[in-house]
């Protein structure tokens, strides 16, 4: 087994390109949220949900990088593509429904609490994504990986 070298980690395309895709998606998501809601919410930089899906951007850039690095017939591409499909499906399905449930529960908590006090518990509502958010996240991830292939 080779010894650990930080240079190897920092030059690993399969790691760095998806992380860059995630970061760019999170910044775009934060900007879009600020424009739409006319307020800045720094939590959006690391939060789930919103446009575009950072999950989709990350896994699609991973699959695209695997295809560019190892080829479309490789096991690496197959694994990352299946992972991308599962993550995007989950973001639109279970996680999105959980966010809807949290919103409904928060509304109930507010209705049942003292109007002069904040409820003790507020659930996180930004959990999942709409199909459009997942689609644009996927496009963003693929785009970033294709562009990165020329520079990295």
C-alpha positions in Angstrom: 0.0 0.0 0.0 1.3 3.4 -0.9 1.9 6.0 1.7 -0.5 8.9 2.1 0.4 11.9 -0.1 -1.8 15.0 0.0 -0.7 15.9 -3.5 -2.3 12.6 -4.7 -5.5 13.6 -3.0 -5.5 17.1 -4.5 -4.8 15.8 -8.0 -7.5 13.1 -7.9 -10.0 14.1 -10.6 -12.7 11.7 -9.3 -12.7 13.6 -6.0 -11.9 17.2 -6.8 -14.2 17.7 -9.8 -17.4 16.5 -7.9 -16.4 18.6 -4.9 -16.0 21.7 -7.1 -19.4 20.9 -8.7 -21.0 20.6 -5.2 -19.5 24.0 -4.1 -20.6 25.8 -7.3 -24.1 24.4 -7.0 -24.3 25.5 -3.4 -23.2 29.0 -4.3 -25.7 29.2 -7.2 -28.4 27.9 -4.9 -27.6 30.5 -2.3 -27.7 33.3 -4.9 -31.0 32.1 -6.3 -32.5 31.8 -2.8 -31.4 35.4 -2.1 -32.8 36.8 -5.3 -36.2 35.0 -5.0 -36.6 35.6 -1.2 -34.9 39.0 -1.1 -32.8 37.9 1.9 -29.5 36.2 2.3 -29.5 32.9 4.1 -25.9 31.7 4.6 -27.2 28.3 5.7 -28.1 27.7 2.0 -24.3 27.3 1.3 -24.4 24.0 3.1 -28.1 23.2 3.2 -30.1 20.6 1.4 -32.9 21.3 -1.1 -33.2 24.2 -3.5 -32.2 25.1 -7.1 -30.0 23.5 -8.5 -29.6 20.2 -6.7 -26.1 20.0 -5.4 -26.6 16.3 -4.9 -27.3 15.9 -8.6 -24.4 18.1 -9.6 -22.0 16.1 -7.5 -23.0 12.7 -8.7 -23.4 13.6 -12.3 -20.0 15.3 -12.4 -18.6 12.1 -10.7 -20.1 9.9 -13.4 -19.1 12.2 -16.2 -15.5 12.3 -14.8 -15.5 8.5 -14.6 -16.6 8.3 -18.2 -13.9 10.8 -19.4 -11.2 9.1 -17.3 -12.0 5.4 -17.7 -14.4 5.2 -20.6 -18.1 4.4 -21.0 -17.5 0.7 -20.8 -15.6 0.8 -17.5 -16.8 -0.5 -14.2 -16.0 2.9 -12.7 -18.5 4.6 -15.0 -21.1 1.9 -14.4 -20.8 2.2 -10.6 -20.9 6.0 -10.6 -23.9 6.1 -13.0 -25.9 3.7 -10.9 -25.0 5.8 -7.8 -26.1 9.0 -9.6 -29.5 7.5 -10.6 -30.1 6.3 -7.0 -29.2 9.7 -5.5 -31.3 11.7 -7.9 -34.3 9.4 -7.5 -34.0 9.6 -3.8 -33.7 13.4 -3.9 -37.0 13.6 -5.8 -38.7 10.9 -3.9 -38.2 10.1 -0.2 -36.3 13.3 0.7 -38.8 15.5 -1.1 -41.7 13.8 0.7 -39.9 14.1 4.0 -39.6 17.9 3.4 -43.3 18.1 2.7 -44.1 16.2 5.9 -41.8 18.6 7.9 -43.6 21.6 6.4 -47.0 20.2 7.3 -45.8 19.3 10.8 -44.3 22.8 11.3 -47.6 24.4 10.3 -49.4 22.2 12.9 -46.9 23.1 15.6 -47.4 26.8 14.9 -51.2 26.5 14.9 -51.1 24.5 18.2 -48.6 26.7 20.0 -49.0 29.9 22.0 -49.3 32.8 19.4 -46.9 34.9 21.5 -44.2 32.3 21.5 -42.1 30.4 18.9 -42.7 26.6 18.9 -40.0 24.6 20.7 -39.3 22.5 17.7 -39.2 23.5 14.0 -38.3 20.8 11.6 -36.0 21.3 8.6 -38.1 21.7 5.5 -35.5 22.0 2.8 -34.7 18.3 2.2 -35.5 17.1 -1.3 -35.8 18.5 -4.8 -38.3 18.9 -7.6 -37.6 17.1 -10.8 -36.6 20.5 -12.4 -34.0 21.2 -9.6 -32.6 17.7 -10.1 -32.4 18.2 -13.9 -30.6 21.5 -13.6 -28.2 20.1 -11.0 -27.4 17.2 -13.3 -26.8 19.5 -16.2 -24.6 21.7 -14.1 -22.5 18.7 -12.9 -22.1 17.3 -16.4 -21.1 20.8 -17.7 -18.5 21.3 -14.9 -17.0 17.9 -15.5 -16.7 18.5 -19.2 -15.1 21.9 -18.7 -12.8 20.5 -16.0 -11.7 17.7 -18.4 -9.9 20.4 -20.5 -8.1 22.0 -17.5 -7.5 19.2 -15.0 
